[in-house]
Amino acid sequence: MSVVSSVLVPYAAYLRVYEPLAAFPEPERAHWARYAGRPGTPTVQDELRRSLADLAATPPAVVPAHESGDAFVAEVDGVVCVCPWRTRLRGWLAMEGLTELFPAPVLDAVLPPVVRGQAMADHERWAERNPDARPWIRTALWQVPVRWFVLFSDEEREHTAGGDGAVPVLRYRTPMVQARRRLARGLKALRESMAEGPLTEGLVDVGRWLEEFHPRALVELDYGGLVHALPAEHLASDRSAADVAEGIAALRAGDAEAASEAYGRLAERWRAVRDRQFAN
């Protein structure tokens, strides 16, 4: 277990929604109220360590046998909000994209087909009983998707450099109402200036997801483990949300050149990050 505990958060970024306790039905609401009142609630690192411990088992536990009762906790204007981990559901959803990440021989060696098949069968049975279930957390490996930045402004950027044993942090937080408003404006600007494509489709998908949550929720973009892959000066100078906002404003103004310049800065910054995935 000591080896697992020493592993840093992997190179993933997260989009999270924290909902007020009023958004949850009983008895779940009472559970989260008690949970939020406990000292020392778990961190992202704690969630990772538990997941890695499951994968190190023989045979590996692709998803937990039971859903997690843990959550991240935040206070918004004096209101306690929670972001349930839903580790089991997220594990099932992540399995759907594994074939795009790994060659078949590698995937079969890490997660045998019989193990994956059983997990997917469990998910299908569970989904029939829980058709409206959705995760409070979305994950992206080796990048922050452009569509996520649309939800935030540069003024909401929070950056701490770390040092002396502290982990650096780069994140954005915004009220749900602001996130939805910015997404709607961004989607309108894109549709009026270009044909439907991956970016507009991605924004529609994120918009549908956000609509599932309480209007007084908090939306958070956390660079997560990406802070361990990027030089300190890169983190300090990263203004991706500002670049996205500038590009959208340029599209609304009909300035295609300025929009292209903003997107170029963004694309170059994140291309350098993704290239690290294949570095020796």
Helices and strands as residue ranges (DSSP letters): H 2-5, E 12-20, G 21-23, H 28-36, H 44-55, E 71-76, E 79-84, H 87-95, H 98-101, H 104-110, H 113-129, E 137-141, H 146-149, G 154-156, E 157-160, E 169-175, H 176-193, H 198-210, E 218-222, G 224-228, H 232-237, H 240-252, H 256-275, G 276-278
